[in-house]
């Protein structure tokens, strides 16, 4: 069975979205497709860029990438996995 979730404390690890994350990003883009945004800001992290991609694919709006916009640093927990249901 394919693992659909990373189940990892990602924090500052620049990893890709899981297959489930890509599904959720597409669902979010469909939900927000008719919404207007005055500005769109994103993190330079891969998973943030991948989450944003379906939303901005057909928009003629520029995206501002903010280098300091990132997730919480999990410190020593970064990269550690956690069990399903946790």
Secondary structure, DSSP 8 states (H G I E B T S, - for coil): -------B--TT------HHHHHHHHHHHHHHTT---S--EE-SSHHHHHHHHHHHTT-----EE-TT------GGGTT-B--TT-
